[in-house]
Amino acid sequence: MKSTTLPICVAMTFLSLALSQTIPPSRVTFIRGNEVYRANNDGSGLVQITKDGVVKRNIRWSPDGSRLAYEAAVDRREAFFKFVVISADGKPLNTVREPKTMTPDAIRGARSIQFIEWAGDNRLVVYGDVNPNNCAYAVYDIDSNNVLSSDIVQCGMFSPNSSNTQFAYTSGHGVGAGAPENWRDYLTVGSASYPTSRPSTVRLLTKPVWSQDSSSVAFLEYDHATGSHNVVRVTTGGIATRILMSPNISMPATVRWIGDNLVLESGPTRYLVDFAQNVIKLAGRTIDDFALRADALARSRDAARRVSVAAARQLGAARDEDIDVFMGDPDQ
């Protein structure tokens, strides 16, 4: 099969352009005294954008920064939950309420909503716990209020792509993988699942990471039957590729994407995962250099985010959970 991976020099050129860009200005939104506020990343330009006094939580920016969504208090005798969508200036756009008589059954047993998250500019994921072992989630189209998909699953974690337009979900709790990682036993991404039978009793998976083009996710896999580790890539179309890791590669290890190349990191050593040749080999200086630059950019973004969160706390936000930062152009 012909590889679709760009040559390292080409992929690195694109990555170099991305890394040369400065950290964009950010905006922060937060909840204070049951109202939503917006400010610049340094706390200036404070604006109150709701004035209804309703208890709110789980505030989230849309991926394009034009809208906000939050969970609003609701009488549980009438509905399980309610979330509200407003413009960045506070104009009401939509309210979605999940009444007790409404399907899907997946959400009807949820005791509480743990979080809401955007999945593109017109979809929201609502995630809640049913009991200590099981959780429910539903994906809503906020324009039509329709439930696009839902399920009751073992409590796990969502892994969004960089633009929050797609999610991978890993469920189950795995132990015995020989590494201090949060291993899981089942993955759902797009229309695909891995392993194809559920649940798996012999394979444990790490948290998946998205490729730059959002066409696939990659993760590490522990095989109970053989005691071996694999690097696995699963496309959103369901094509899975596995490469056996050499026992000489020390655990714990992680995978990450550097441009269009998948890199396995074990301590200070980086390996290039070549799915076209079905080999894992030392990455070389080019990958090492760009990994260091990517790490520096990530630290800069994290620092900018921390500045925004600190500004929101100084302006009266009571909890970090009631703060969200949009990293982008405030004029867009």
PyMOL commands that set and color helices and strands:
alter all, ss='L'
color gray80, all
select helices_A, chain A and resi 8-20+105-108+285-314+320-322
alter helices_A, ss='H'
color red, helices_A
select strands_A, chain A and resi 26-32+35-40+47-48+56-61+67-72+79-87+92-99+112-118+123-129+134-141+146-154+156-160+167-171+186-189+192-194+203-205+209-210+216-223+228-235+240-244+254-258+261-266+269-274+279-282+323-327
alter strands_A, ss='S'
color yellow, strands_A
deselect
rebuild
show_as cartoon
